[in-house]
Amino acid sequence: MRVLVLLAVAGNLWGQPVDWRPIMRASLDRMVASDSRMADYAFDRRVIKKEFEPDGRLKLQTVTLMRPERVEGVWISRIVTVDGKPLTDLAKRRQEEAIRRRIADGKAESARPASILGRENDELIQEFPEALEYRLIGEEMKDGRKTWVLACQPRAGYKPPSMRARFFEKVRGKVWVDQAEKDLVRVDAEVFDTISVGFGLLGRVEKGTRFILNRARVSEGHYFTESSQVNFTAKVLIFKTLINEISTQYFNFKLKTMVETKR
């Protein structure tokens, strides 16, 4: 891979960029495989949702703590607290009913289990190497390990296979890839132009929407999704403007065998 880096640098100098898509395909395959190992761990998930007024003032904030687990090949998350308060008995019963439906629907969707990010996001992630072109812009240390830093932008000639994939036509940013293990470490992407949904009648994702994904090396050879954040401004049905920030954190990772041993 050191040879690939040298070729990339030379390519930048000579105007002949190297195709980084094979590296991105490999890193995304490893991402899906590693995240499937999250089922071997007990951990917590915290989702912080913020809604803002047009002038930037905080309008509403909700903090939800969950315990994810994979049941019969389907990821579910049981809510523990909302804004620090436990669920009522009625809310717990309704949650269990919703989980049973989620498991039944998930098993019917496909023989291949979805990652913790969800099947739709899995499919969208697989478009990363095809939809964007990548260019080496440097190297950085992340948690004591060397990473390649790649700039990315829409690839000329890309034809989105779905409406959701049209998102890539107006996205640019940077990705960090672990040089030794070829794992995706970080993504920082933004929408540089308005994205219309349903010819603009159903809604629009405004310029400046930003997505950040961070992954942490939990064990030898395995990076897990550690956090994600989406800051977006969107217009729904033309009239309503939403300015939101959604942060998701995964933490307190413990091997289930260790947890069971302590019991």
C-alpha positions as CSV (number, residue, x, y, z in Angstrom):
1,M,0.0,0.0,0.0
2,R,3.0,2.3,0.4
3,V,3.5,1.9,-3.3
4,L,-0.1,3.1,-3.8
5,V,0.5,6.2,-1.8
6,L,3.6,7.0,-3.8
7,L,1.7,6.5,-7.0
8,A,-1.1,8.8,-5.7
9,V,1.4,11.6,-4.9
10,A,3.0,11.2,-8.3
11,G,-0.4,11.2,-9.9
12,N,-1.3,14.4,-8.2
13,L,1.9,16.0,-9.5
14,W,1.5,14.7,-13.1
15,G,-2.3,15.3,-13.3
16,Q,-3.1,11.6,-13.5
17,P,-5.1,10.8,-10.3
18,V,-5.1,7.3,-8.9
19,D,-8.4,5.4,-8.6
20,W,-9.0,5.1,-4.8
21,R,-12.3,3.3,-5.2
22,P,-10.9,-0.2,-4.6
23,I,-9.6,1.0,-1.3
24,M,-12.9,2.6,-0.4
25,R,-14.8,-0.6,-1.4
26,A,-12.5,-2.7,0.8
27,S,-12.8,-0.3,3.7
28,L,-16.6,-0.2,3.5
29,D,-16.8,-4.0,3.3
30,R,-14.7,-4.1,6.5
31,M,-17.0,-1.5,8.1
32,V,-20.0,-3.7,7.5
33,A,-18.2,-6.8,8.7
34,S,-16.8,-5.0,11.8
35,D,-20.2,-3.5,12.8
36,S,-21.7,-7.0,12.6
37,R,-19.3,-7.9,15.4
38,M,-21.0,-5.3,17.6
39,A,-23.6,-8.0,18.4
40,D,-20.9,-9.7,20.5
41,Y,-20.8,-6.7,22.8
42,A,-23.2,-5.1,25.3
43,F,-23.1,-1.3,24.9
44,D,-25.2,1.9,25.2
45,R,-26.5,4.2,22.5
46,R,-27.4,7.9,23.2
47,V,-29.3,10.0,20.7
48,I,-29.5,13.8,21.2
49,K,-32.0,15.6,19.0
50,K,-32.0,19.4,18.8
51,E,-34.4,21.5,16.9
52,F,-33.6,25.2,16.3
53,E,-35.6,28.4,15.6
54,P,-34.8,30.2,12.3
55,D,-32.7,32.7,14.3
56,G,-30.6,29.9,15.7
57,R,-32.1,29.7,19.2
58,L,-32.7,26.2,20.6
59,K,-36.3,25.3,20.4
60,L,-36.4,21.7,21.6
61,Q,-33.9,19.1,22.8
62,T,-34.5,15.4,23.6
63,V,-31.9,13.0,25.0
64,T,-32.7,9.3,24.6
65,L,-30.6,6.5,26.1
66,M,-31.0,3.0,24.6
67,R,-29.6,-0.5,24.9
68,P,-29.2,-2.0,21.4
69,E,-29.0,-5.7,20.7
70,R,-29.4,-8.0,17.7
71,V,-32.3,-10.4,18.0
72,E,-32.8,-13.1,15.4
73,G,-30.5,-11.2,13.0
74,V,-32.3,-7.9,13.5
75,W,-31.0,-4.9,15.4
76,I,-33.4,-3.4,17.9
77,S,-32.9,-0.7,20.6
78,R,-34.8,-0.7,23.9
79,I,-35.3,2.8,25.3
80,V,-34.0,3.1,28.8
81,T,-34.6,6.7,29.6
82,V,-35.9,9.8,27.8
83,D,-34.5,13.1,29.2
84,G,-33.3,11.1,32.2
85,K,-36.7,9.6,33.0
86,P,-37.5,5.9,32.7
87,L,-40.4,4.7,30.5
88,T,-43.8,4.1,32.1
89,D,-45.2,0.6,32.2
90,L,-47.5,1.4,29.3
91,A,-44.7,2.8,27.2
92,K,-42.6,-0.3,27.9
93,R,-45.5,-2.6,26.7
94,R,-45.9,-0.5,23.6
95,Q,-42.2,-0.6,23.0
96,E,-42.1,-4.4,23.2
97,E,-45.0,-4.7,20.7
98,A,-43.1,-2.4,18.3
99,I,-39.9,-4.5,18.7
100,R,-41.8,-7.7,17.9
101,R,-43.1,-6.1,14.7
102,R,-39.6,-4.8,13.9
103,I,-38.1,-8.2,14.3
104,A,-40.8,-9.8,12.1
105,D,-40.4,-7.1,9.4
106,G,-36.6,-7.3,9.5
107,K,-36.5,-11.1,9.1
108,A,-38.9,-10.8,6.1
109,E,-36.8,-8.1,4.3
110,S,-33.7,-10.1,3.5
111,A,-31.6,-13.1,4.4
112,R,-28.7,-10.7,5.0
113,P,-28.8,-9.0,8.4
114,A,-28.6,-5.3,8.4
115,S,-25.9,-3.4,10.3
116,I,-26.7,-1.3,13.3
117,L,-27.1,1.7,10.9
118,G,-30.1,0.1,9.2
119,R,-30.7,-1.5,5.9
120,E,-31.4,1.7,4.0
121,N,-28.2,3.3,5.3
122,D,-26.2,0.1,4.5
123,E,-27.4,0.3,0.8
124,L,-26.5,4.0,0.7
125,I,-23.1,3.4,2.2
126,Q,-22.3,0.9,-0.6
127,E,-22.7,3.7,-3.1
128,F,-19.8,5.7,-1.6
129,P,-17.1,4.2,-3.8
130,E,-19.2,4.4,-7.0
131,A,-20.7,7.9,-6.5
132,L,-17.6,9.8,-5.5
133,E,-14.1,10.3,-6.7
134,Y,-11.3,10.4,-4.3
135,R,-8.0,12.3,-4.1
136,L,-5.1,11.9,-1.6
137,I,-4.5,15.2,0.2
138,G,-2.4,14.0,3.1
139,E,-1.8,11.8,6.0
140,E,-2.9,12.2,9.7
141,M,-2.5,10.3,13.0
142,K,-5.8,9.2,14.5
143,D,-5.5,7.5,18.0
144,G,-1.9,6.8,17.4
145,R,-2.4,5.2,13.9
146,K,-1.5,6.5,10.5
147,T,-4.5,7.3,8.2
148,W,-4.8,8.5,4.6
149,V,-6.9,11.6,4.2
150,L,-8.9,11.6,1.0
151,A,-10.9,14.5,-0.5
152,C,-14.0,13.4,-2.2
153,Q,-16.5,15.0,-4.6
154,P,-19.2,13.8,-7.1
155,R,-17.9,11.5,-9.8
156,A,-18.6,12.5,-13.4
157,G,-20.9,10.1,-15.1
158,Y,-22.3,8.5,-12.0
159,K,-26.0,7.5,-12.4
160,P,-27.8,7.2,-9.0
161,P,-29.7,3.9,-8.7
162,S,-32.4,5.5,-6.4
163,M,-33.8,8.8,-5.3
164,R,-31.8,8.6,-2.1
165,A,-28.6,8.1,-3.9
166,R,-29.1,11.4,-5.7
167,F,-27.7,12.8,-2.4
168,F,-24.2,12.1,-3.7
169,E,-24.6,14.4,-6.7
170,K,-24.2,17.4,-4.4
171,V,-21.9,16.2,-1.7
172,R,-18.2,16.8,-1.0
173,G,-15.9,16.3,1.9
174,K,-13.1,14.2,3.4
175,V,-12.6,10.6,4.5
176,W,-9.9,9.1,6.7
177,V,-8.8,5.5,6.1
178,D,-6.5,3.4,8.5
179,Q,-3.4,2.7,6.4
180,A,-2.6,-0.7,8.1
181,E,-6.0,-2.2,8.4
182,K,-7.8,-0.3,5.6
183,D,-10.7,0.6,7.9
184,L,-12.8,3.7,7.5
185,V,-12.0,5.9,10.5
186,R,-13.9,9.1,9.8
187,V,-16.2,10.8,7.3
188,D,-16.9,14.6,7.2
189,A,-19.2,15.5,4.3
190,E,-21.4,18.5,3.4
191,V,-24.1,19.3,0.9
192,F,-22.8,22.1,-1.4
193,D,-26.1,22.8,-3.2
194,T,-29.8,22.3,-2.5
195,I,-31.1,18.8,-3.1
196,S,-34.8,18.7,-4.2
197,V,-37.1,15.8,-3.4
198,G,-40.1,15.2,-5.6
199,F,-39.1,18.1,-7.9
200,G,-39.0,20.4,-4.8
201,L,-42.7,19.8,-4.0
202,L,-42.1,17.2,-1.2
203,G,-39.1,19.0,0.2
204,R,-35.5,20.2,0.0
205,V,-32.3,19.5,1.8
206,E,-30.5,22.9,2.0
207,K,-26.9,23.7,1.2
208,G,-24.7,23.4,4.3
209,T,-26.2,20.2,5.6
210,R,-23.3,18.3,7.2
211,F,-22.7,14.6,8.2
212,I,-19.9,13.4,10.4
213,L,-19.1,9.7,11.2
214,N,-16.4,8.6,13.7
215,R,-15.3,5.1,14.2
216,A,-13.1,3.8,17.1
217,R,-10.7,0.8,17.2
218,V,-12.4,-1.3,19.9
219,S,-10.3,-4.5,19.5
220,E,-7.5,-5.8,17.3
221,G,-8.5,-5.5,13.7
222,H,-12.0,-4.1,14.5
223,Y,-13.3,-0.5,14.3
224,F,-16.8,0.1,15.5
225,T,-19.1,3.1,14.8
226,E,-18.5,5.4,17.8
227,S,-20.5,8.5,16.9
228,S,-22.3,10.3,14.1
229,Q,-23.8,13.8,13.8
230,V,-26.1,15.3,11.2
231,N,-26.7,19.1,11.0
232,F,-29.4,19.9,8.5
233,T,-31.7,22.5,7.3
234,A,-34.7,21.2,5.2
235,K,-37.9,22.4,3.9
236,V,-40.8,19.9,4.1
237,L,-43.8,20.4,1.7
238,I,-42.2,23.8,0.8
239,F,-43.7,25.6,3.7
240,K,-42.2,24.2,6.9
241,T,-38.5,24.7,7.6
242,L,-36.6,22.3,9.9
243,I,-33.3,23.1,11.4
244,N,-32.1,20.1,13.3
245,E,-29.0,18.5,14.8
246,I,-29.0,14.8,15.6
247,S,-26.0,13.3,17.4
248,T,-25.7,9.6,18.1
249,Q,-23.1,8.1,20.5
250,Y,-22.1,4.4,21.1
251,F,-20.2,3.7,24.3
252,N,-19.6,1.4,27.3
253,F,-18.6,-1.5,25.0
254,K,-18.1,-4.8,26.9
255,L,-17.8,-8.3,25.5
256,K,-20.9,-10.2,26.4
257,T,-18.9,-13.2,27.6
258,M,-17.2,-10.9,30.1
259,V,-20.6,-9.4,31.2
260,E,-22.1,-12.9,31.6
261,T,-19.0,-14.1,33.6
262,K,-19.4,-11.2,36.1
263,R,-23.0,-12.2,36.6
